[in-house]
Amino acid sequence: MNRKRPRANSRPKNSRPPNRRAERAKPPTDDPARTVALETLRAVRERDAYANLVLPGLLRQYRVSGRDAALATELAYGASRARGLLDAVIAECSDRALDEVDPLLLDALRLGTYQILRTRIPGHAAVAATVDLVRGNCGSRLAGFANAVLRRVGEREEHEWVELLAPDAESDPVGNTAFRHAHPRWIAQAFAEALRDTGAELDAALAADDARPAVHLTARPGEISADELAAVTGGDPAPYSPYGVHLEAGAGDPGELEPVQEGFAAVQDEGSQLTALALTGVELDGSDTRWLDLCAGPGGKANLLGALVTLDGGTLDAVEQTRHRAELVESATRGLSVNVRVADGRDPGLSGGYDRVLVDAPCTGLGALRRRPEARWRRQPGDLDELVRLQRELLLSAVRLTRPGGVVAYVVCSPHRAETTGVVSEVVAESGARELDARPCFPGVPSLGEGPSVQLWPHRHGTDAMFCALLRV
Ligand SMILES: C[S@@+](CC[C@H](N)C(=O)[O-])C[C@H]1O[C@@H](n2cnc3c(N)ncnc32)[C@H](O)[C@@H]1O
């Protein structure tokens, strides 16, 4: 392959341009960056869209690039992340209840408030630009209201609003930290319980969760080393994963890098790499050629495990319930000894006796909130019960499909104890499988706690908050 060092955000020579058929260019606006940010918030609110999926298309539609694209991204993601905090401030500055405010106007007010409180854009410029945006999108009548609200927002700095509006730090430390870092209280509470801390460490965890993360890549084993991938992409080898590379935050669309387009590398958080590798770190007696991934879509871990088992002459079976996600697994594992099957992992119709099985179960995703700007406000505590039931059934199925002496890795992208240690202890009690100390399977990774399971954290490890438990059958 071409080992020349392209700029990290340059488009590779032979890459296909993105599919623009459905994306008609929009007529020019005076402020395309803020228009794109507003349209992103609207899509998230009206269509349950994901901000990080909808934004790139809008940038192309409005022909926004360079510094304007960076501004649109910062405003759309920042206002999505901070929504709870922004809404509390707007409510304090408005003479109408928020549910009586026109929804698109409220989106614009969120963007304006974010600029005033959390960017270096001068307050008067943020107010003027937002009022223009409201005039253009919601009409002149509402522009006066926006002006009045935003002028009041600008009367205080963020820390002063926090002091005024946050729950009392002495009597409600979790509520106070949650408010300061713009997290729903129940999520801050879940972090506090997993960390066993309501003070400095909770503060660090929520602060890291609020920061824009670096992009991580996996170098496919057998195709390219992490050092080579780092040289080709202009990134740095990851601190812990032998296959990982970190790119600078905001380094452009990693999907357009040549090694990613050619299948030598994939975008994957380093924590995901480490939890998949943990499954391979347990010593086995006897055979070691039949591996299974029971929840494989979209195929990040199947790619890494499939590459490793292929190098050893074995096979990975990859089960995924949703057809279109199974197709993504096919595409992610092309060229590897991987068989993809569309089935319910609770009863996939496979004959058992696997040597190593991964259950990367569907979960709340509370561990990856930094990568999904709006997710913290969309998830609800009521989502938990059904997910926990499914996680338990999938893990029990994995244990049934594993040979005596084989190993199962249970992984979720969440630190919520109901989804992590809660599921594992119930399955251990019910199945008789034995939980292993997972920490030796994370070589070189510091601060792994008391075990036996491992919880990774953005503020400790620079990874998503992935959980991993290892069971010996
Ligand atoms: C956390 S994701 C897995 C991520 C994947 N291992 C990776 O690294 O790319 C969970 C996956 O499980 C799938 N899923 C949900 N319920 C399932 C079930 N009953 N059986 C099999 N797969 C299921 C979801 O569609 C989703 O693709």
The ligand as an SDF file (V2000), in Angstrom:
LIG
                    3D

 27 29  0  0  0  0  0  0  0  0999 V2000
  -23.1760   -2.9930   21.3720 C   0  0  0  0  0  0  0  0  0  0  0  0
  -23.6600   -3.4710   19.7820 S   0  0  0  0  0  0  0  0  0  0  0  0
  -22.3080   -4.5170   19.3240 C   0  0  0  0  0  0  0  0  0  0  0  0
  -21.1180   -3.7800   18.7840 C   0  0  0  0  0  0  0  0  0  0  0  0
  -20.1670   -4.6750   18.0340 C   0  0  0  0  0  0  0  0  0  0  0  0
  -19.7160   -5.7910   18.8370 N   0  0  0  0  0  0  0  0  0  0  0  0
  -18.9770   -3.9060   17.5130 C   0  0  0  0  0  0  0  0  0  0  0  0
  -17.9190   -3.9200   18.1400 O   0  0  0  0  0  0  0  0  0  0  0  0
  -19.1090   -3.2800   16.4570 O   0  0  0  0  0  0  0  0  0  0  0  0
  -24.9180   -4.6330   20.0820 C   0  0  0  0  0  0  0  0  0  0  0  0
  -25.4550   -5.2810   18.8430 C   0  0  0  0  0  0  0  0  0  0  0  0
  -26.3200   -6.3370   19.2460 O   0  0  0  0  0  0  0  0  0  0  0  0
  -27.3950   -6.4100   18.3410 C   0  0  0  0  0  0  0  0  0  0  0  0
  -28.4860   -7.1620   19.0040 N   0  0  0  0  0  0  0  0  0  0  0  0
  -29.5000   -6.6940   19.7500 C   0  0  0  0  0  0  0  0  0  0  0  0
  -30.2450   -7.7010   20.2130 N   0  0  0  0  0  0  0  0  0  0  0  0
  -29.6670   -8.8380   19.7520 C   0  0  0  0  0  0  0  0  0  0  0  0
  -29.9870  -10.2100   19.8970 C   0  0  0  0  0  0  0  0  0  0  0  0
  -31.0330  -10.6130   20.6150 N   0  0  0  0  0  0  0  0  0  0  0  0
  -29.1910  -11.0930   19.2690 N   0  0  0  0  0  0  0  0  0  0  0  0
  -28.1470  -10.7080   18.5290 C   0  0  0  0  0  0  0  0  0  0  0  0
  -27.7910   -9.4110   18.3700 N   0  0  0  0  0  0  0  0  0  0  0  0
  -28.5550   -8.4920   18.9870 C   0  0  0  0  0  0  0  0  0  0  0  0
  -27.7070   -4.9850   18.0200 C   0  0  0  0  0  0  0  0  0  0  0  0
  -28.4060   -4.8920   16.7870 O   0  0  0  0  0  0  0  0  0  0  0  0
  -26.2950   -4.3810   17.9520 C   0  0  0  0  0  0  0  0  0  0  0  0
  -25.8240   -4.4240   16.6410 O   0  0  0  0  0  0  0  0  0  0  0  0
  1  2  1  0
  2  3  1  0
  2 10  1  0
  3  4  1  0
  4  5  1  0
  5  6  1  0
  5  7  1  0
  7  8  2  0
  7  9  1  0
 10 11  1  0
 11 12  1  0
 11 26  1  0
 12 13  1  0
 13 14  1  0
 13 24  1  0
 14 15  1  0
 14 23  1  0
 15 16  2  0
 16 17  1  0
 17 18  1  0
 17 23  2  0
 18 19  1  0
 18 20  2  0
 20 21  1  0
 21 22  2  0
 22 23  1  0
 24 25  1  0
 24 26  1  0
 26 27  1  0
M  CHG  2   2   1   9  -1
M  END
$$$$
